Amino acid sequence: MSQSPHVRVLIIGAGPAGLTAAIYAARAELKPLVVEGLVPGGQLMLTTDVENYPGFPDGIGGPEMIQLFRSQAERFGTDFRYGMVSRVDTSRRPFVVEIDEDPEDTVLADCIIVSAGADAKWLGLPDEDRLRNYGVSACATCDGAFFKGKEMAVVGGGDTAMEEALFLTRFATRVHVIHRRDAFRASRIMAARVKAHPDIEIHWNSQVVGIGGSPEEGVTSVTLEDTQDGSHSTHAWQAVFVAIGHKPNSDVWNSLLEQDGLGYIKTVPGSTYTNIPGIFAAGDVQDSIYRQAVTAAGTGCMAAIDAERWLESQESVEADSAAAGDSQGVSASL
């Protein structure tokens, strides 16, 4: 059996958070290893145009942006490997990280930065997959401005859906909120704002069952089904924003790291420290509020700096212990 590689910093995930952490850790000469996951680059790999990331006044494609992040990380000495982290043994130091459910494929890590991201929950419609990024989106903040002057639909009944609907009124001629029940799950104040807004129309007891259009022409229609009588209606709307929540990619940490009720990893306020010393969390796996590339990159920077300082503190403790041991040895020999 080959010996497991031993790294100072292991980064899980290769989206904006993970790659930014890699840039900072590599520049600090910590020689990080990034385990990329099944979709290296995360949600940006599914984003056609990014227009709200600073430094790109003409916009940039999501995959192109990720490649730039990665090239910068590689320039400073970051190593990459494809695979999914399937288990982590935190009872030993260094941590033992298993890859792809193979007990023989492990990495030893002095510290870990978890930046595995979160995936949007989707409706599961074939049309949704076909038209994703062509009028179907899970991020109004990212994509709403692309559909200025059009009628748009928001699917969902929680606070996220309310926020998305209110945000889209800046661009849409009319926003249609689709909810499969007869009452919102959102907080009272958010629901009240949506109900009172003159440019928002609510479609109660309704669910999306079809989306018309093509990648060339975008979304051209949305078909709703009444959840009470089964009747269908088709509407000439031109964008659909699915706001039924996100699922953080934190399952492997369920019994190890503290999480909130939705599975987002909890961090010490103002830092990326988790409840286990030496493990840090950054990006959408710990951010249920902002979920933007730029905020993910910011916490990736924080995680790398936190990790560097933590490693330095451990080295100081070890040096002090060694010095104390040497002193005792000298005293015993006198």
C-alpha positions as CSV (number, residue, x, y, z in Angstrom):
1,M,0.0,0.0,0.0
2,S,1.4,3.4,-1.0
3,Q,1.9,6.0,1.7
4,S,-0.8,8.7,1.9
5,P,0.3,12.2,0.9
6,H,0.6,14.7,3.7
7,V,-0.3,18.3,3.1
8,R,-0.4,21.3,5.3
9,V,-3.7,22.7,3.9
10,L,-6.4,20.6,2.2
11,I,-9.1,22.6,0.4
12,I,-12.4,20.9,-0.4
13,G,-14.1,22.4,-3.4
14,A,-12.9,24.4,-6.4
15,G,-15.4,27.3,-6.6
16,P,-14.6,30.9,-5.9
17,A,-14.2,30.3,-2.2
18,G,-11.9,27.3,-2.6
19,L,-9.8,28.8,-5.4
20,T,-9.4,32.1,-3.5
21,A,-8.3,30.2,-0.4
22,A,-5.8,28.3,-2.6
23,I,-4.3,31.5,-4.0
24,Y,-3.8,33.0,-0.5
25,A,-2.5,29.7,1.0
26,A,-0.2,29.1,-1.9
27,R,1.3,32.6,-1.7
28,A,1.9,31.9,2.0
29,E,3.9,28.9,0.9
30,L,1.6,26.4,2.5
31,K,1.4,24.3,-0.7
32,P,-2.3,23.6,-0.6
33,L,-4.0,20.7,-2.3
34,V,-7.5,21.2,-3.7
35,V,-9.9,18.3,-4.0
36,E,-12.1,19.5,-6.7
37,G,-15.4,17.6,-6.3
38,L,-17.6,16.3,-9.1
39,V,-18.1,19.7,-10.7
40,P,-14.9,21.6,-10.5
41,G,-15.8,25.3,-10.4
42,G,-19.1,24.9,-8.7
43,Q,-22.2,26.9,-9.7
44,L,-20.2,29.3,-11.8
45,M,-19.6,26.5,-14.3
46,L,-23.3,26.7,-15.0
47,T,-23.4,30.5,-15.3
48,T,-23.3,31.9,-18.8
49,D,-22.5,35.5,-18.0
50,V,-21.2,37.1,-14.8
51,E,-21.7,40.9,-14.8
52,N,-21.5,41.7,-11.1
53,Y,-18.0,40.6,-10.2
54,P,-15.7,43.6,-9.7
55,G,-12.9,44.0,-12.3
56,F,-14.9,42.7,-15.3
57,P,-16.7,45.8,-16.6
58,D,-17.8,43.9,-19.8
59,G,-18.8,40.8,-17.9
60,I,-17.2,37.3,-18.1
61,G,-18.4,33.8,-18.6
62,G,-18.6,31.7,-15.5
63,P,-16.3,28.9,-16.7
64,E,-13.8,31.5,-18.0
65,M,-13.7,33.2,-14.6
66,I,-13.1,29.8,-12.9
67,Q,-10.2,29.1,-15.2
68,L,-8.6,32.4,-14.4
69,F,-9.0,31.7,-10.6
70,R,-7.5,28.3,-11.1
71,S,-4.6,29.5,-13.2
72,Q,-3.7,32.1,-10.6
73,A,-3.8,29.4,-7.9
74,E,-1.6,27.1,-10.0
75,R,0.9,29.9,-10.6
76,F,1.6,30.0,-6.9
77,G,2.0,26.3,-6.5
78,T,-1.4,24.9,-5.7
79,D,-1.9,21.2,-6.5
80,F,-5.3,19.8,-7.7
81,R,-6.9,16.4,-7.8
82,Y,-10.3,15.3,-9.0
83,G,-12.5,13.4,-6.6
84,M,-15.1,13.7,-3.8
85,V,-14.2,13.7,-0.1
86,S,-16.3,10.8,1.3
87,R,-15.1,10.6,5.0
88,V,-12.9,12.5,7.4
89,D,-11.3,11.1,10.6
90,T,-11.0,14.1,12.9
91,S,-10.0,12.0,15.9
92,R,-6.3,11.9,14.7
93,R,-3.8,14.6,13.8
94,P,-3.1,15.1,11.0
95,F,-6.7,14.6,9.8
96,V,-7.3,11.6,7.6
97,V,-9.4,12.4,4.5
98,E,-10.8,9.6,2.4
99,I,-11.5,10.2,-1.3
100,D,-14.2,8.6,-3.4
101,E,-15.2,6.0,-0.8
102,D,-11.8,4.3,-1.2
103,P,-10.2,3.5,2.2
104,E,-6.9,3.1,0.3
105,D,-7.1,6.6,-1.2
106,T,-6.5,9.0,1.6
107,V,-4.8,12.3,2.2
108,L,-3.3,13.5,5.6
109,A,-4.0,17.2,6.3
110,D,-2.7,19.4,9.0
111,C,-5.8,21.7,8.5
112,I,-8.8,21.7,6.2
113,I,-10.8,24.4,4.5
114,V,-14.3,23.2,3.6
115,S,-15.5,25.2,0.6
116,A,-17.8,22.6,-1.1
117,G,-20.5,25.1,-2.0
118,A,-24.3,24.6,-2.1
119,D,-26.6,23.4,-4.9
120,A,-29.8,25.1,-5.8
121,K,-32.9,23.0,-5.4
122,W,-34.8,22.6,-8.7
123,L,-38.3,21.6,-9.8
124,G,-37.1,18.5,-11.7
125,L,-38.7,19.4,-15.0
126,P,-37.0,18.5,-18.3
127,D,-37.7,22.0,-19.6
128,E,-35.9,23.4,-16.6
129,D,-32.7,21.6,-17.5
130,R,-33.0,22.4,-21.1
131,L,-33.4,26.2,-20.5
132,R,-31.2,26.7,-17.5
133,N,-29.2,29.9,-18.1
134,Y,-31.4,30.7,-21.0
135,G,-34.2,32.2,-19.0
136,V,-34.4,29.7,-16.1
137,S,-32.3,30.7,-13.1
138,A,-32.0,30.2,-9.4
139,C,-30.4,33.6,-8.7
140,A,-32.3,36.8,-9.3
141,T,-29.4,38.9,-8.0
142,C,-27.2,37.3,-10.6
143,D,-29.5,37.2,-13.6
144,G,-32.5,39.5,-13.1
145,A,-31.0,42.4,-15.0
146,F,-30.7,40.3,-18.2
147,F,-34.5,40.3,-18.5
148,K,-35.3,44.0,-18.0
149,G,-38.6,45.0,-19.5
150,K,-40.0,41.4,-19.4
151,E,-42.6,39.5,-17.4
152,M,-41.0,37.1,-15.0
153,A,-42.0,34.3,-12.7
154,V,-40.7,33.4,-9.3
155,V,-41.4,29.9,-7.9
156,G,-41.5,29.5,-4.1
157,G,-43.2,30.6,-1.0
158,G,-40.4,31.3,1.5
159,D,-38.4,34.4,2.4
160,T,-36.0,33.7,-0.5
161,A,-38.8,33.7,-3.0
162,M,-40.2,37.0,-1.5
163,E,-36.8,38.6,-1.6
164,E,-36.3,37.5,-5.2
165,A,-39.7,38.7,-6.3
166,L,-39.2,42.2,-4.7
167,F,-35.8,42.5,-6.2
168,L,-37.1,41.6,-9.7
169,T,-39.6,44.4,-9.6
170,R,-36.7,46.7,-10.4
171,F,-36.4,45.2,-13.9
172,A,-39.7,43.4,-14.7
173,T,-42.8,44.8,-16.2
174,R,-44.6,42.4,-13.9
175,V,-43.5,39.6,-11.5
176,H,-45.6,36.5,-11.0
177,V,-45.1,34.5,-7.8
178,I,-46.1,30.8,-8.1
179,H,-46.9,28.9,-5.0
180,R,-48.3,25.5,-4.7
181,R,-50.3,26.3,-1.5
182,D,-52.7,29.0,-0.4
183,A,-50.4,30.7,2.1
184,F,-46.7,31.6,2.1
185,R,-44.2,30.0,4.4
186,A,-42.3,33.3,4.5
187,S,-42.2,35.7,7.4
188,R,-45.2,37.9,7.8
189,I,-43.4,41.1,7.0
190,M,-41.9,39.7,3.8
191,A,-45.2,38.1,2.7
192,A,-47.0,41.4,3.4
193,R,-44.6,43.3,1.2
194,V,-45.1,41.0,-1.7
195,K,-48.9,41.0,-1.4
196,A,-49.0,44.8,-1.3
197,H,-46.7,45.4,-4.2
198,P,-48.5,46.7,-7.2
199,D,-46.2,45.0,-9.7
200,I,-46.5,41.5,-8.2
201,E,-49.2,39.0,-9.0
202,I,-49.6,35.9,-6.9
203,H,-50.8,32.6,-8.3
204,W,-52.0,30.5,-5.4
205,N,-52.4,26.7,-5.5
206,S,-50.3,26.6,-8.6
207,Q,-47.2,24.7,-9.8
208,V,-45.0,25.0,-12.9
209,V,-45.4,21.9,-15.2
210,G,-43.9,23.2,-18.4
211,I,-41.6,26.0,-19.7
212,G,-41.6,26.8,-23.4
213,G,-38.8,28.2,-25.5
214,S,-35.3,27.3,-26.7
215,P,-31.7,28.2,-26.0
216,E,-31.8,30.4,-29.0
217,E,-34.9,32.4,-28.2
218,G,-35.0,31.9,-24.4
219,V,-38.1,31.3,-22.3
220,T,-41.3,32.2,-24.2
221,S,-44.0,30.7,-22.0
222,V,-44.8,29.1,-18.6
223,T,-47.5,26.5,-18.1
224,L,-49.1,26.2,-14.6
225,E,-51.2,23.5,-13.1
226,D,-53.8,24.2,-10.5
227,T,-53.0,22.0,-7.6
228,Q,-56.7,21.7,-6.6
229,D,-58.6,21.0,-9.8
230,G,-55.7,20.0,-12.1
231,S,-56.5,22.6,-14.8
232,H,-53.7,24.1,-16.9
233,S,-53.0,27.6,-18.0
234,T,-50.2,28.9,-20.2
235,H,-48.7,32.4,-19.8
236,A,-46.3,34.4,-22.1
237,W,-43.7,35.1,-19.4
238,Q,-40.0,35.3,-20.4
239,A,-38.0,34.3,-17.3
240,V,-38.4,31.8,-14.5
241,F,-36.5,32.1,-11.2
242,V,-36.7,29.0,-9.0
243,A,-36.5,30.0,-5.3
244,I,-37.2,26.9,-3.4
245,G,-34.0,26.8,-1.5
246,H,-30.4,25.6,-1.6
247,K,-28.8,22.4,-0.2
248,P,-25.3,22.9,1.1
249,N,-22.8,20.2,0.3
250,S,-22.1,19.3,3.9
251,D,-23.4,15.8,4.3
252,V,-19.9,14.3,5.0
253,W,-19.7,16.7,8.0
254,N,-23.1,15.8,9.5
255,S,-21.8,14.2,12.6
256,L,-18.6,16.3,12.9
257,L,-19.2,20.0,12.3
258,E,-22.0,22.1,13.8
259,Q,-24.6,23.0,11.3
260,D,-27.8,25.0,11.3
261,G,-31.2,23.5,10.6
262,L,-30.6,23.6,6.8
263,G,-27.2,22.0,6.9
264,Y,-25.1,25.1,6.5
265,I,-21.9,24.8,8.5
266,K,-21.7,27.2,11.5
267,T,-18.6,29.3,11.9
268,V,-17.5,31.6,14.7
269,P,-18.9,35.1,13.9
270,G,-16.3,37.2,12.1
271,S,-14.2,34.3,11.2
272,T,-14.2,30.9,9.3
273,Y,-13.4,28.8,12.4
274,T,-15.7,25.8,12.9
275,N,-16.2,23.9,16.2
276,I,-13.2,21.7,15.3
277,P,-9.8,23.4,15.7
278,G,-8.0,23.2,12.3
279,I,-11.1,23.0,10.2
280,F,-12.4,26.1,8.5
281,A,-15.5,26.7,6.3
282,A,-15.9,29.2,3.5
283,G,-18.3,30.1,0.7
284,D,-21.8,28.9,0.1
285,V,-21.4,25.8,2.4
286,Q,-21.6,28.2,5.3
287,D,-23.4,31.2,3.8
288,S,-27.2,30.9,3.6
289,I,-27.7,34.6,3.0
290,Y,-25.6,36.1,0.3
291,R,-24.5,33.2,-2.0
292,Q,-22.5,35.4,-4.4
293,A,-19.2,34.6,-6.1
294,V,-17.7,37.8,-4.6
295,T,-18.7,37.0,-1.0
296,A,-17.6,33.4,-1.5
297,A,-14.2,34.6,-2.6
298,G,-14.0,36.9,0.4
299,T,-14.6,34.1,2.9
300,G,-12.1,32.0,1.0
301,C,-9.5,34.7,1.6
302,M,-10.5,34.7,5.3
303,A,-10.2,31.0,5.6
304,A,-6.7,30.9,4.2
305,I,-5.6,33.6,6.5
306,D,-7.3,31.9,9.5
307,A,-5.6,28.6,8.5
308,E,-2.2,30.2,8.2
309,R,-2.4,31.8,11.6
310,W,-3.8,28.7,13.2
311,L,-0.9,26.6,11.8
312,E,1.6,29.2,13.1
313,S,0.0,29.0,16.6
314,Q,0.3,25.2,16.5
315,E,4.0,25.5,15.6
316,S,4.6,27.9,18.4
317,V,2.9,25.5,20.9
318,E,5.0,22.6,19.6
319,A,8.2,24.7,19.8
320,D,7.4,25.7,23.4
321,S,6.7,22.1,24.4
322,A,10.0,21.0,22.8
323,A,11.9,23.8,24.6
324,A,10.3,22.8,27.9
325,G,11.2,19.2,27.4
326,D,14.8,20.1,26.6
327,S,15.0,22.3,29.7
328,Q,13.7,19.5,31.9
329,G,16.3,17.1,30.3
330,V,19.1,19.5,31.1
331,S,17.9,20.0,34.7
332,A,17.7,16.2,35.2
333,S,21.3,15.7,34.0
334,L,22.8,18.4,36.3
